[in-house]
Amino acid sequence: MGFPFVIEKNDEKEENRMKISCIFQTARNAVLELENNGIFELEEGWEILVNGAFYGETKRVITSVYGLKPDTDYEITVRKGEESASVRLHTDHEFVTLNVRDFGAKGDGVQNDTLFIQAAIMACPKEGRVLIPEGTYKITSLFLKDDLKVAEEDIFQISGPIDLTFLMKMYGLSGCDSLRYEPYKPQRVPEIETDRSHFPVLPGLIQSYDEESEYNLGTWEGNPLSMFSAIITGINVKHVVFYGEGVIEGNANGDPDNWWYDAKVKRGAWRPRMIFLNHCEDIVFQGIRVQNSPSWNIHPYFSEHLRFLDMTVLNPKDSPNTDGLDPESCRDVEIAGVYFSLGDDCIAVKSGKIYMGSKHKQPCEDITIRQCCMRDGHGSITIGSEMAGGVRNLTVRDCLFLHTDRGLRIKTRRGRGKDAVIDGVLFENIRMDHVMTPFVINCFYFCDPDGHTEYVQSREPYPADERTPEIRTMVFHNIQAENCHVAAVYMYGLPEKKIQKVIMEHIRVTYAENAAAGVPAMLDGQGECRKMGIFVKNVSHLVLRDVVLEGQEGEAMILDGIDRLEGALR
């Protein structure tokens, strides 16, 4: 499924012109972006030339070029027929490369290479690079350090514990066409170890000697709890780049001795992530593929200035708690050109449950998500439900959503606290296909042991107090959702603290011919429905501009508790 390439017109001459820019580079590679108004991928491929020599083809709006030399001038061109665009760059300086094979790593899939790779990481100087060449590297957990570049020059697979195995080059995926309509199916790597006793444990809270302060290392679903260390772990590190064309393989499955079996039971500690960044700063992950995670794939935690570029994140549709990328209480995060196909939320923006949210009052803020593709899973882009610290200034644009349960999803509930404020959220230029319910705001989300209590689920107003969350302004602009199944829009605010303002403009929703019934949001009392129109309750100001529904069954709009309605369906 491709989308048209839009040629920009230049001033009054209306000259057809395409643009390309370099959005990230190292000494060895560059990440390019076609500035064409496209969404995630183009309809047809474009040639890539490096200093005039053919490099490959791409359909991706954001794509990577590898195999460059340090401290060298390059001209990179994209071309299709007579159309072309170029960018010039000078690669970064590189002081030294440390090959993990020189430190004793074998990459044969038999020897445990953990200590040898960790030794190379710890020995790497500033402006140096750790090279993991082609091979299979069997490890448990790796810990990052400041001023580090880890490069996978060739193809490898890091399996979890990290195993680095031969796979096709990522730039040959051509927009992930092979993954777009067939759900991802993992293949077991028998030699990869998943014995919990071989993983370090990160404690949740460690009390200081003055018995007043705390040191938080581990976390699980918004609370400070002990967890097994991730395959790649960074704690209080700065200036790290992890890039290449390889695969980090978690090797999780549902066998009794593996991570997904009886997933809600804590066994020793909570399940590990694939990548965990705790209080880190200035971190880039680029190009790699992450798959079959024991739990959340990528989890930045109280970190800032982060970039995730041109990556692929894969888990089976039925894998438990395998969110793609969950920034929690983070600042300044860019997620660009990433393909997700997994068993839970593709991206979930969080800020902790009540203990962490009220103690640190650190919102997740200044988050940009663009040119990504979300496939399968519960939600394409989710806010919450662990958002006691609030979420501010979130922009999602130029993305493609395929076959997810919900598209743009917000989930919260009474008890998240007065600091759980969502504000400054913009979703624009989104294409959806076979998303069950494209727009969901649910203020009665029934998570946690008390999720079904009267306090959480009552539709009658409670006094607004220290426990009451708040949703302020939401903007949905230029969004097309085709083949919707359950409902076009489902928004249910709290009666005592209504959603302040929802703006929906230039929205078009059509329904699947053979639409499947389902529950639009996870709250008590809402049964299954099919082809429902717009359902909105408890919103102070609702704006509808150029909103079109085609094929709904029953009433086009069910509105209740709306103080001000501006506009109407077209």
N, C-alpha and C positions, 0 to 999 in steps of 0.2 A: 504494500500500500504506500504509494508515494504522494507527494504534494507538489504543486507547481513551483517552479523556480521563477521568482519575480525579478525582473530586470528593472533596476532603478533608472529613472530618467534624470538627466543632468541639465539643470537650468532650463533656459528657454530653447536651446538647441535640441532638446529631447534626445540626446545621444544615449544609446544603450551602453551601459557601463556596469561592470561588476567590480566588486572590491574584495580584497583579502587582507587580513591583518594577523599578526603574530601576537597571541594573547599570553604566551608563556614560552620560555626557552631555558635550556641548560647548556652545558658544554657539548652535549651529545644529541640533543633533539629539540624539536620545536612543536608547539601546538598552534594550529592555524584555525581561523574562523572566516568562513565565507559570509560576507555582509550582504545578504540577499533577500531578507525578509522571509526566509524559509523556516519551517518548523522541523527541527531535528535532522531530517534528511531530505535530499532532493529526489526528484522523480527519475533523473538520469545521472549517471556517473560523470565525473570530471577527472581529467588527467592531471597528475601532479608531476612537475618537473623540478629537479634540483640542479641549479647551475646549467640548465639546458638539457640535462639528461633525464630520461623517463624514470620516474620512481614508482608509480602505481596509480590506481584510480580510487576515488572515494565518492560516496553519496552523502556522507555525513557533513552537516554544516560545520561541526567542529571535528577536526581530525589531526593526527600526529604524524610527524616525519622523524624517523630515527636514523641512526648511523652517521650523524654529522661528526665533524672533528672540532676539538676545542680551539678557541681563539682564531676563528676562521670566518671570512666573509662568505655569505650565501645569498643567492637570489632564488626564491621559490615561487614558481608560477603554477596557477591552475588554469586549465584550458579545455574548451569544448568548441570544436569547429573553429570559427574565426574569433570567438570571444576568448579573452584571457585577462588575467589580472596577476600582478606580481607584488611581492614584498621582499625587501632587503633586510638582512639581519646579520649581526656579528655574534657568534656563539661565545659563551662565557669562558673565562679562564679556568683551567683545571690544573691543580698543583701535582697530584699524584693519583693513581688508581691502585687500590688494594684488591687483588683477586682472591676470593675466599678459598680457592684451591691451593694458593700458596700458604694458607694458614692451616691446612690439613683437611678441609672439606673435600669429600669425594664426589658427592652428587650422584651416587649409584643407587639410591633408594634402599640401601641396606644399612650402611653406617649412619648413626645418629650424628648429624652435622651441627647440632645446636651450638656447642661450645666453640667450634671453629669459626662459624659465621659471627657469633657474638664477639669473639676476639678481634675479628677484622673490623667490626663496627666500633669497638672501644678504641682501637688503634688508629682509626681514621682521623687525620688532621683536618683543620679548617681548609676549605677549598679542595678537599680530597673527595674520592668516590669509592664506594664499596661495590665491586662488580660481582654479580652472581651469574656465571655463564650457564649455558644450556646444560640441563641435567635434572636429576631427581634428588632433592635435598630433604632428608627426613629430619625434622626438628620438633621441639615442643613450642617454646615461646621465645621470641626475640624482643629485646628492649632497645629503643632508640636512644640517641644522645644528641646534644646540641651540635649545630653546624655540620649536619650529616647529609650526604647524598648516597642513596642506595639505588643502584642501577641494574636492571636486568637487560643486558645488552642483547642477548639472544632470547630464545623462548624457553620458558621453564614453567614449572608449576610448583607453587608453594602449598603444600597440603598440610592439613591440620592435624596434628602438629605440622609445620610447614613442609610441604613437599613440592619441589619445583620441577613439572613434567612437560615434555614437548607438546606443543599445540600450534595451530596455524597462527600466522601473524595477524595481530589485531587489525592492522590496516586493511587486511583482506576480507574483513567481515562485510564490507559494502553496505553499511547501514543496518547490519544485523537482520537482513531479510530472512535468513533461515530460522530466526528465532521469533519472528513476529506473530506467527499464527499457530505454531506448535508449542505447547508448554514445555518448559525446560525439564529434562529428565536426567538426573545425575547417574553417573557410573561409579560404582564402588572402587576404591583403591585399596585392595586388601592389605598391603604392606604398611599402610599408614596407621599409626598407633593412636588410639583414643582413650587410653587408660588414664582415668582422672588422677591417679596417684603420681603421674609424671608431670603434671601441670602445677606451676606455682599458684598460690592462692593470694589474692589481694584482699586484705581485711577491709571491712566496711568503714568502721571508725576506730581510731586509736587515740586514746585520751592522753593529753599532755601531762607533764609532771605537775603543773600547777592546777590540774584538774578543772581547768576552765576552758581551754582551747581543745580542738580536735583536729586530727589529721585523717582525711577521707581518701581512701584509695579505691575500694570496690563499690559497686552500685548495681541495683537490680530494680527495674521498673520504677524509677523515681525515688527510691529509698537507699540510704547508705548501708549496703549489705555486702557480705563477703562474696567474691566471684573468682572463678579461675581466670588467670591472666590470659589475655588475648594472644592470638598468634603473633601479631605485631602490636607491641605496647609502647606507648610514649607517656612518661610521667614527668612533668615540669621540664620539658625540653623545648628548645627554640631552633628555628632555622634548619628544618629538615625537609629534604626532597626525596620522595620514593617514587621512582618512575621506571617504565619499561613496558615490555610486551608479554609478560608472563602471567601466570595464574596462581592465585593463592587459594588452595583447595582445602576446605575444612573437613571433608570426608565424613560429615555427619549423616546419620540415617536413623531409622527407627528400630534397629536391633536392640535387644534387651541390654546389651553392654555398651550402647552408644548414646549419643547426646539427645536425640529426639524421642527416645523411649521414656514414657511417663514424664513428659516434659515439665509438668507443674510441680514435681517433687524435687526438693533441694537434696542433692546427694553430695555431701562434703562441702560444696559451695555451689553457687549458681553458675549456669553454663557460661562459657567464655564467648567473647566477641571474636571476630576475625581481626579487626583493627580497633584499638581503644586508645584514645588520646585524652589524658587527664591533665588539666591545667597546662596545656601546651600553647605555643605561639609561633606564628609564621611557619605553617606546615603545608606542604603540597603533596598530594597523591595524584599521579597522572599515568594513564595508559593501561594500568594493570586490570586484570579480571579477578573478581572475588566470587567464590561460589561455595555452596554447601556449608554454610556457617552453622555452628552449634546453636547460636541465638542471633541477636542483631549482628548484621554484617560489619557496619562501620559506625562507631559511636564516639564522636567528639564530646567532651564533657568539661564544662567550665574552661573552654579554650577560645582563642581568638585568632583572627587573621589566617583563615584556613581556605584552601582551594582544592577541589576535587574535579579533575578535568579528564574528559575523554576516557571514561572507565566503563566497565561492564560488571553488573552485580546480579548473580543468578542463584536461585534456590527453587526447589520444587513448589508447586502450588499448595501442597498440603503440609509443608514443613512448618512447625510451630514457632512463633515469635521470631521469625527470621526477617525482621525489618531490614530495608536496604541501607539507609543512611539516616541516622537520628542525631542531629545536633541538639545538645541539651545544655541550656544556660550558656550558650556560646555567642560571641560577637563577631561580626564581619566574616561571613561564610559565603563562598561562591561555589555553587554546584552547577557545572556546565558540561553539556555533551555526554551525559551518563545514561546508559541503558540499564533498566531494572526489569527483572522478571523473577517473582518470588512469591512467598507464602503469606506475607503479612503486609503492612504498610510499606510502600516503596520509599517514601521519605516521611518521617514523623518529626515535627519540630516540637521540642519539649523544654520544660524548665523545672522538673522535679515535682514530687508530692509535697504535702504541707510542711513536713519537717525541714527539708532542704529549701523550699521556696520561701518560707517565712524567716528562716535563719539567715540566708544569704541574700535574698531579694534580688537575685540575678536573673533578669529576663533573657530569653533568647531573642536577639535583636540584630537588625541589619543583615538579613539573610536574602541572598539572591539565588534563584533556581531558574535556569534557562536552557533551552535547546536540549532537553532531556526527553527520554521515552520511558514511560511507566507501563508495565504489562503485568497482568494477573494480580494477585494479592488483594487485600481488603480495601486499601485506599491508595490512590495515586499520590496525593499530597495531603498530609494530615497535620493538624495542630492539636496537640494533646495526646492522651488525656492528662498526662502528667505535666501540668503547666502552671503550678502554683506560684512560680516566679514571674509569669506573664510572657507574652510574645509580642514584640513590636517590630514594625518596619520589615515585613516579609513581602517580597516581590517574586511572583512566579509568572514567567512569560515564555512564549514560543516553545511550548511543550506538546507532546503527543501522548495521550492516554489510551491504552488498549486493554479491554477485557478485565478491568478491575471492578470490584464490588461498588466502590464509590470513587468519585473523581476528586473534587475539592471538598475536604472533610474536616470539620472542627468538632471535637468531642471534649466536653467538660461536664461538671456536675457541682452541686452544692458540696461544700467541704474542701474545695481547692483553695479557698481563702481570698481575701480582699486584694492581695497582690497578683492574683491570677487574672490579669487584664490583657485582653487581646485587642490590639489597635494598630492601625496603619497597614492593613493587609490588602494587597492588590494581586489579582489574577487576571492576566490578559493574554490574548492571542493563543488560545488553547484549542486543540482539536481532540475530540474524544470519539471512540468507536467501540460499541458494545460495552459501555460502562453502565452498570445496573442502575445506579442513581448518581447523576452527575454532580449535584450540589447538595451538601448535607451540613447543617449546623445542629448539633445535638447537645443540649444543656442538661440532659438527664441520663448520661452515659452510665450504664450499670456495672462498672468495673469495681474491684476491691471487695472485701468481705461484707461491707455495709452497702453495697451497690443497689440492693433491692429493698432497702429500708424505706419506711414512709418518708423520712426526711429527704432522702435523695430523690425519690420517685414521685412525690406528691405534686399534682398539677395546681394545687392551691398555693397562694402566696404565703411565704414565710417572711419573718422580719429580715431585712437585709442587714447583715452584721459582718463580723470578722471572717466568717466562713464563706461568704458569698462571692463567687467569681463575676467577671464582667466582660462583655464583648461590646466593643465600641463601633468602629467603622470598618466595613467590608466592601470592597469594590470588585465586581466581576465584569470584565470588559472584553468584547470581541471573542466570544467563545461559541464553538459549534460542537454539538453532541449528537452523533448519529447512532441509531440502533439502541436507544435507551430501552431498558426493560421494566424496571420497578416504578420509579417516579422521576420526574424531571428535577424538582426542587423539593427538599424537605428541610425546613428550618423550624426549630422549636426552642424558643428562648424561655428564660425563667420569668414567671409572672411578676416577681418582686424586683427583678433587675433585667428589664427588657434589653434585647439587642438594640443598640442605639440607632445604627443606620446601616442599611444594606442597599447598595446601588448595583443594579443589573442592567447593562446596556449592550445592545448589539449581541443578543443571545439567540441562538436557534437550536431547538431540540426536536429530533424526530425519534420515532419508536421502532423497535424491531418488529418485523411482521409476526414472528412467532415468539413474542416476548415471554420470558420466564418470570413467574411470580417470585417475590422475595420480600424481606423486611428492609425498609429503606434506612432505618437507623436503629442502633442497639439501645433501646429503652423499653421499660415495661409497658405493656398494654397496646403496643403497636403490632398488629398482625401483618400477614403478608398482603401485598397488593400487586397490581399489574397495570402498567401504562397510566399511572396516576399523574396528574398535572402538577401544579404548583401548590404546595402545602406550606403555609407560613403562619406561625403563631408567636405572639409576644415580641413584636418588633416595633420600636418607636417610630421609625421613619423608613418606609420602603419605597424605593425608586425603581420604576420599570420603564426603560426606554428602548424601543425597538426589540422587544422580546417576543419570539414566535415559537409556538408549540404546534406540531403537526402529528395527529394520530392518537392523541390521548383518549382514554375512555373515562366517561363521567365528566364531572365539572372540571373546567380548565384551571380554576383557582379556588382554593379553600383558604380563606383568610380569617384570622381571629386575633383580637388584641393588637390591632394595628392602629397606632395613634394618628399617623399621617401617611396616606397613600398618594404617591405622585406618579402619574402615568398609568398605563394599562397595557394589557396584551395587545399585540398587533395582529 
